[in-house]
């Protein structure tokens, strides 16, 4: 049985809350009865970029690079 990928959906209010936190320099965002503390301002910006892409319908493309730790010995 394969698992379905998890799809996160964001609201414009969450986007606005993050913008407000970034503008004020805060690393903690509270909404409803929940609170989230981020590690850094750059992490907040990265999450905001993901929310912006989600709300605009554009999916961010992630690139992975694998490097093997061995060679053919030629």
Backbone torsions as a table, in degrees:
resi	resn	phi	psi	omega
1	UNK	NA	126.2	178.8
2	UNK	-96.1	144.7	178.8
3	UNK	-85.1	144.4	174.6
4	UNK	-78.9	142.6	177.5
5	UNK	-65.1	144.1	179.7
6	UNK	-78.7	128.9	177.6
7	UNK	-110.0	122.2	178.1
8	UNK	-95.1	137.6	175.3
9	UNK	-120.4	139.7	-177.0
10	UNK	-118.8	160.1	177.8
11	UNK	-110.8	161.9	176.6
12	UNK	-66.3	-27.2	177.3
13	UNK	-67.0	-40.7	177.3
14	UNK	-64.3	-39.6	176.8
15	UNK	-61.0	-45.1	179.9
16	UNK	-65.4	-39.2	178.8
17	UNK	-62.1	-41.1	177.8
18	UNK	-67.9	-40.0	176.5
19	UNK	-60.2	-41.6	178.4
20	UNK	-64.0	-42.5	179.2
21	UNK	-63.9	-42.6	179.3
22	UNK	-64.0	-43.4	-179.5
23	UNK	-63.6	-33.2	-178.6
24	UNK	-90.1	-8.6	-179.3
25	UNK	82.1	8.5	-179.5
26	UNK	-76.5	150.0	176.3
27	UNK	-114.7	12.1	178.2
28	UNK	-128.9	131.6	-179.9
29	UNK	-123.0	131.1	178.4
30	UNK	-118.5	138.6	175.2
31	UNK	-150.2	145.3	-175.0
32	UNK	49.5	-122.8	-180.0
33	UNK	-107.6	17.3	-176.7
34	UNK	-117.2	156.4	178.4
35	UNK	-140.7	137.7	-179.9
36	UNK	-125.5	131.1	177.0
37	UNK	-111.7	126.0	-177.8
38	UNK	-97.7	156.4	-176.8
39	UNK	-74.0	-33.2	-176.3
40	UNK	-157.7	167.6	177.0
41	UNK	-67.0	-34.5	178.2
42	UNK	-66.1	-33.3	175.7
43	UNK	-65.8	-39.9	176.2
44	UNK	-60.6	-43.5	-179.9
45	UNK	-65.2	-38.8	178.5
46	UNK	-64.0	-42.8	178.7
47	UNK	-67.0	-40.4	178.2
48	UNK	-61.2	-39.8	177.9
49	UNK	-61.8	-38.3	177.1
50	UNK	-66.6	-40.4	178.1
51	UNK	-66.2	-42.7	178.0
52	UNK	-58.1	-45.3	179.9
53	UNK	-64.7	-40.6	179.8
54	UNK	-64.0	-44.8	-178.5
55	UNK	-70.7	-28.3	179.6
56	UNK	-86.7	-9.0	179.6
57	UNK	86.4	3.5	179.1
58	UNK	-95.4	128.5	178.4
59	UNK	-93.1	131.3	177.0
60	UNK	-73.7	137.5	179.3
61	UNK	-97.7	126.4	179.6
62	UNK	-101.3	136.8	179.5
63	UNK	-111.8	131.8	178.1
64	UNK	-116.6	142.6	179.2
65	UNK	-126.4	125.3	178.9
66	UNK	-107.8	133.7	178.4
67	UNK	-122.8	125.5	-178.1
68	UNK	-81.9	141.4	-178.9
69	UNK	-85.1	11.5	-179.1
70	UNK	-133.2	167.5	175.5
71	UNK	-134.9	177.8	-177.5
72	UNK	-85.3	-4.3	178.0
73	UNK	71.5	28.2	-179.4
74	UNK	-85.6	NA	NA
